[in-house]
Amino acid sequence: MKKSCLDCLYANYSLGTLMIKDFIDHECMKCEHSNSPYFGEIVNDSTICRLFIDEKEYFLNKDRIDKIKELKYKSKFK
């Protein structure tokens, strides 16, 4: 799978992007990551920045961090 801004966790649909999709048959979203060079801009499948993170990667890392914290907490009381 080719990564693009459309697969990024920080890209979301807005009223404007939904209207654009109705006029042209092309998928686009709005970047909402404040540190991204595309912040506030309409992005498509040809854009990607270094801050890309997909949902699967995000939740796998979050789950792993939570388990490490839980293990550290439990080890304090042994």
C-alpha positions as CSV (number, residue, x, y, z in Angstrom):
1,M,0.0,0.0,0.0
2,K,1.3,3.4,-0.9
3,K,1.2,5.8,2.0
4,S,-0.4,9.2,1.4
5,C,-2.1,11.9,3.4
6,L,-5.5,10.3,2.8
7,D,-4.3,7.4,5.1
8,C,-3.0,9.7,7.8
9,L,-4.7,9.9,11.2
10,Y,-4.5,13.7,11.1
11,A,-6.4,14.0,7.8
12,N,-10.1,14.5,8.1
13,Y,-13.1,15.3,5.9
14,S,-14.5,18.8,6.0
15,L,-17.6,20.4,4.4
16,G,-15.3,21.8,1.7
17,T,-13.6,18.5,0.9
18,L,-16.9,16.7,0.7
19,M,-18.2,19.4,-1.7
20,I,-15.1,19.1,-3.8
21,K,-15.6,15.3,-4.0
22,D,-19.1,15.9,-5.4
23,F,-17.8,18.2,-8.2
24,I,-14.7,16.2,-9.2
25,D,-14.4,12.5,-8.8
26,H,-11.3,12.7,-6.7
27,E,-10.8,11.9,-3.0
28,C,-9.4,14.7,-0.8
29,M,-9.2,15.6,2.9
30,K,-8.0,18.5,5.1
31,C,-4.8,18.2,7.1
32,E,-5.3,19.0,10.8
33,H,-1.8,18.4,12.2
34,S,-0.6,21.8,13.5
35,N,3.1,21.0,12.8
36,S,2.6,19.7,9.3
37,P,3.6,21.7,6.3
38,Y,0.1,21.0,4.9
39,F,-1.8,22.2,8.0
40,G,-5.1,23.6,7.0
41,E,-4.6,22.6,3.3
42,I,-6.5,20.2,1.2
43,V,-4.5,17.1,0.6
44,N,-4.9,14.1,-1.7
45,D,-3.3,10.8,-2.6
46,S,-0.2,12.5,-4.0
47,T,0.8,14.3,-0.8
48,I,2.6,12.9,2.3
49,C,4.7,14.5,5.0
50,R,7.2,13.3,7.6
51,L,4.5,13.5,10.3
52,F,2.4,10.7,8.7
53,I,0.9,8.3,11.1
54,D,-1.8,5.8,10.3
55,E,-4.5,4.5,12.7
56,K,-3.1,0.9,13.0
57,E,0.4,2.2,13.9
58,Y,-1.0,4.7,16.4
59,F,-3.1,2.2,18.3
60,L,-0.5,-0.5,18.3
61,N,2.0,1.9,19.8
62,K,-0.5,3.3,22.3
63,D,-1.5,-0.3,23.4
64,R,2.2,-1.2,23.9
65,I,2.9,1.9,25.9
66,D,-0.2,1.3,28.2
67,K,1.0,-2.3,28.8
68,I,4.5,-1.2,29.7
69,K,3.1,1.4,32.2
70,E,0.8,-1.3,33.7
71,L,3.7,-3.7,34.2
72,K,5.8,-1.0,35.8
73,Y,3.0,-0.1,38.1
74,K,2.4,-3.7,39.1
75,S,6.2,-4.3,39.7
76,K,6.2,-1.5,42.4
77,F,3.9,-3.5,44.6
78,K,5.6,-6.9,44.5
